[in-house]
C-alpha cells in the first residue's frame, strides 16, 4: 500500500506525544513493507520567517491556498492509495482536504484531541472542564473567553477555522480514527457523523523487557502543566509524606510551565526527585524501574501514552478515573483509578499500590497482557491498515459508508478486498 502522511509538526521546544505517534506509525508501516511518504510543515520554521510572514500565519490557519496547490500537485504525481492526515495547525490548514478531493485520493484522519468541537482542542478553560462550544454552530464562547493562549485574538483563527471547515472535515474524510472509545462517544454526542468515526488506539513499541522486581520509585512522566495534574500530585504527595511516606521516592520527569514551581517544591527533599526532561531511552528505563506510573490528569485525555508504555513494561498505573484512562486501566486489575481532581483519593491509591508488592506484581503482569492484546505494534499495524482499506473501499464504491465505525475490525474486513483492488488504480 502507498500512504501519504500529512502532518504539521509541533514545536521541538516541548516534547510532543503526537509527533511521536506519527513517527512511530510511519516506521511501523515502512517496516511492514508499505511505501510511506510524508508531506509536512514544521512550527519551528515560523521563527525564521520575516515579520510580515509571521503576521500572516494566523490568516492561514483557516485556509492555506498554497498548501492546497502544493499537496494537490504532489498527489497527482505520486498517486498514493490513501492520505493520512494528522495535525494541520497552524501551517497546513484544512485546505489539505480540498487537495485530496482535487486529486481523487481518499483521506483518513487521526483525531489526537478535541479540535473538531473545541477551538483549542482541550475542552478546558480556567482549569476545569468546558463544553460551551460543543454542539454550537458558532464557537463564540471560545473567543469570548480567549481559550487559546488566554488570548481572544489568538483564538479567533481557530474559531473561524472550526466554523467554516466543520462540514468540509465531516464530508472530506472517509474515516476518522478516534484514539479511545471515550473520545468517540463524546464526539458522537456532539454531532459528528458516527459512521465515519472508528476507534483505533495508539500503539506503543515493545520495550523488549518487563519489570522484574517490585520497582524503586513512583513515576510522573509528562508535561509539567496544571492540566496534567502536577499540582494535584504535589498536594497528594505532601499528604503521603506527612503520614510517613511509602518507602520509595517520587520521580518527576518532564518540562513545562510549572517547571520552576516543581523544582522549588522538590528542592532539598529526599522523597522527591525532579530529573528534568528525559530522552526516549531514559523514559523507557525510568518506566521499567517504577513501582507504578502516576497519571493524575485533570483533562479528559483522548488516550494516555504513558499508561500504555507502563503496560508494555509490565508496570501498573495510578490514573484519574475519567476520559480514556477508564478503558486503559482496569480498576484493581491493571492499575488503580482515583477520583479526578481529588488529592485525598490520589494519595490513597498511591499508598495502596506501593504497600502491596505481590498484588503490584500481579497487576503488572495483567497490564502486560492487556498491552499485548490491545496496544502492541502488531495490533496497531493491523488496525491501521484495515482502516486504510475501509476508506479506499468506501471511496471506490466497494464499501458502505454507513458501516458502524465503532468497531474498526467489522467495517474494515468487509472492505479489505475492495481496498486491495482500489490500491492498484
N, C-alpha and C positions, 0 to 999 in steps of 0.2 A: 504494500500500500504506500502511496505517496501522500504525505501530510505536510501542509504548510502551517507552522505555528506563528501566530501573531501576538506580540506582547510588547507593552511599554514597560521597560524595566524600571523598578523603583530605585530611588537614590541609594548609592552604596554606603552612605554615611550611617545608615541604620540597617541591621540585618533584616532581610525580608523573607518570610516563610513562603510567600507567593513566588518570588524569584526562584527559590529552591525547588518548589514543586514543579515549576515549568522546566527547569534544567534537568531534574531527575526524570520527568516524563519523556523529554526528548532523548535522554540517554537510554532509557528503558526501551523505547521504540526502535532506536537505531541498533541496539544490541540484539533485538529480535529480528533484525533483517529488513525493517521498514526504512524507506527513504524519508528523511525529515529535513525540511528546510525551515529557516526562521526569517521572519520579517519583523523587525523590531525598531523601536526608538528607545532612547535612554534619557531618563530625567536628569542624569548627571550632565548631559550636554547643554542643558539650559544655561548653566553658569557661563559657558563660553560664548553665548550669543551676545550680539550688540544690544544696546539699551532698547532700541525700537523692537528688536527681535524678542526680547524678554517681555516687553509690554504687550506684544501681540499674542503671547502664549494663551492667556485666558480666552481670547477671542476664538482660538482654535479648538477649545475643549468641546463645544457642541458639534463642530463640523470642521474638518481639515481637508479642503479640496485637493491639495497637493498629495496627501496620503491616499486619497481615493484614486487619483490618477496613477501614482506610483505602484500601488498594490494591484490595480486592475491590469497594468502592463505586465507585472510580474506573473500574475495568474494566467494571462493569455499565453505567455511564453513558456511557463513551466508546466501548466495544466495538472495541478495536484488533484487527487481524488477528493480531498476534503480539507477545509481550513479550520484550524482550532484556535479560537480567539480566547485570550486571557484578559489582561488589563489593557484598556485603551486610553487611560487618563495619564497625563494631560496632552500628550503629543500625537496620539493616533486618532482618537475620536471614533464615534460610531460610523463615520464615513467608510470604515473598513467593510461594513456590511453591504453598503452600496457597491463597493468594488467586487465583492463576491457575487452579487446579483448581476453586475455588468458582465462578468466572465462566466456566469452559469455554474459556479462551483458551490456545493453545499457547505454550510458553516455549522459548527458546533461551538459552544462557549461554556467555559467553566465559570461558575459564579463563586468567586472566592469570598465575597462579602455580600452586603445587602444594598449595593448601589442601584439595583433595579427599582427599589421602593424608598430609598433614603439617600438624598444627595451626597452626604459624606460616606455613606455605606456602613455606618456603625450602629445605628438605632440607639444612639446615646446622646444625651445633652445634659450638661451641668452635673455629670457624674451619676446619671440614672438613666433607666430605660426610657426611650422616647419613640412614640409611634404616631406623632401628629401628622406626618406626611404619608403614612401608609394608607393606601386606598384613596388618596386625594388626587384629583386630576391635575391640580396645580400645587406644587410643593412650596407654597409661600411661607409656611411656618419655618422652614429651614433658613430662608433668607432673613426673616424677621429676627430669628434667634442667633444668626451668624454661626451656624452649626459647624462649618468647615473653618478650622483655624481661628475660631472665635471672631470671624470677620464676615460681615454682611457682603462686602464687596467680593471677597474670595469665594463666597458661597454662590453668588449669582450664576457664574458659568456652569456650575454643577447642576443647579436647579433648572436652568434653561435647557441643558442637555437632556435631563430626565424628562422634561415636559415635551420637547419637540421630537425626541427619539424613542420614546417608550414603545410606540406601535412598530417602529422600524425594528427594534430588538425582537419583539414578540413575533413578528412575521418573517424576519430575515434570518432567524436562527432555527435550524431544523431540530436540534436537541440542545437543551441547557443541561449541563452537569452540575447538580447540587452536590455539595460535599458532605452533606448529612441529611438525614430524614427530618430533623428538627428545622433545618433551613428550608427544605422543600415545603414542609407543612405551612410555615409562615408565609412563604411566597405565594402559595396557592390561595391561602386565606386573604392575601392582599389583592388578588385578582389576576395573577399571572396564569396563562393557559396551562392547566395541569398536564395535558397530553404532550407538552414539549419539555417537561421537567423530569429528568431521570436522576436517581441517586447514584453517585459514583464517588465513594470515599477516596481521599488521597491515600497513596501507598507510602510505605516507609522502607528504605533499604535495610536489608538484614545486616545487623552489626557484626555477625559472624561468631558472636559469643554471648552467652547469657550469664547473668549474675550467679555466682556460685556460692555466695555466703550471705550473711544477714545484711550486708551493707554497712557503710560507715558514716553516712550523712543524709539529711533531708535535703532535697534539691529544688530550688526555684530556678528555672531556666527560661528566660524570655525578656521581653521589653519591660524596662522599669518605668511603668506608667500606671496611673490611677486605675484605668480600665482593666489592667491585668491583675488587679488585686494586691499590689505590692504593699500599700499602706495597711490593708486588711491583714495581710500576713504578718507584718511587723507588730501590729496590735496583738494578734493571736500568739505570736512567739513571746512577746513580753509577758503575757499571762502564763504561758508554759514555763518560762524562766523563773517567774515569781513562785511557782509551785515546785521548783527543784529541777526542771528540765526533763529531757527524755533520754539523756545519756549519749546523744550524738549531736553534732553541731548542725546548724542550718547554713547551707551554702547558697548564695545568690549569684547567678551569672547572667550578665546582660548589660544593656546600656539603654539610656532613655532620659526623659525629662526629670525623673526623680533620682537621678544618679547621685547628686550631691547629698540629698536627704538620706539615701540608703548608706552612702559612705560614712556620713556623720553618725548614723544610728549604729552601724556595725563597728565603729572605731573603738578599740580598747576592750572588746568583748571576746571571751573565749568560746562562747556558744554560737557565734555568728562569724561567717567569713564572706566578705564581698570580694569576688575574684575578677570583676570586670567582664569584658566581652571575650568569650571563648571561641576558638575556631572550631570547625566541624569535628576534628579528631578529638579535641578536648571535651566537646559536648558529649560525644559517644562514651568517652572514658568516664566522665562525671556521672552520666546516667547509669552506666553499668556498675557503679560503686554506690548507688543510692539505696537507702532503706526504702524510700518512696520519692516519687516526683510530686511536687505540690503545684496545683494549677487552680488558684483561687479567683479566677477571672470574674470581674463584675459584669462583663459584657456577655451577650448571648453569642458565644463563639459558634462560627459556622463549622469548625472542625476542632482541632486540638492536636497539632503535630507532636508536641512534647509528650502528650499522653500516649500516642501511638508509638513514639520512639521508646518510651519506657516499656510498653508491652513487648516490643521487639527484643528488648534486653532482659525480659523476664522480671521486670520491676513493676510493682503495683503503683497506683496513683491515688492521691487525695485531691479531689476536684470539686468545683462548685456544681451543685445539683441543678443545672439548667443548661439550655442550649444543647449543643452536640455532645457535651460531656455525659449526659444521661444515657446515650446509646454507645459511647465508647467505654464507659466504666460501669460494670455490673456490680451494684452495691453488695459488698461483702464477699464477692467472688473474685473480681479482678482489681478491686480497689475499694475506696470509700468515698462517699459523696457528702458534702457539708451543705448546710443551708446557705444559699448565696447571700453574701454581704454580712454574714453573722460571724464575728471573730470568736465567740464562745464555741459555736458549733465547729468551726475550723480547728480550734485548739483541741477540742475533744477527739476529733478524728485523727489528728496528728499524734496525740498521745496513744490512741488505740493502735494505730498501725505500727508504731515503734515499740509498743510494750509486748507484742505477741510475735516473737520471731518465727515460731513454727507456722503460725497462721499466715504471717507475712510471706514466707517462702511458698506456701501453698497458693496464695493469691498471685504471686509472681509467676508460678508455673501456669496457672489458669490464664493469666494475661498473655503469656507467650502463645498459648493455644489459640486464644482469640485473635492475636496478631496473624498467625499463620492462616487462619480461616478467612480473615477479612481485610487485612492491610498489608499483605506481603507483595513483593514485586510481581509474582506470578498472577495473583488475583487482580492487581492493578492493571496489568497488561491485558488480561482477558476482558475486563470491563471497559477499558479504554477502546480497544479495537472493536468490540461489539457495538459500542456507542457510535463509532465512526461508520460501521457498516449499516446500522439502522438509519443514520442520517443520509447516507448515499442512496439507500433503498427508497426512502421517502421522497427524495428529490427526483429520482429516476422513475418514480411511479410504481416501484416494486414493493413498497411498504405502505402501511396505514398510519397516517399522521395522527389518528385518533387513538392509537395504541396506548393503553395506560403506561405511563413512563415511570411510575414509582418503582417498578421492578425492572431494572436495567436488562436483566437476562431475558425476560419474557419477550420484550419488544425487539431485542437485538437478534435473538436466534431466528425469529421469524423472517427477518430481513437479511440474514447473512449471505444467502446465495445471491440474491439480487445485488447486494453490496459488492460482492466479488466481481459480478458481471459489470456493474456500473464502474468499477475501478479501472476497466480496460478501455473506456471510451476514448 
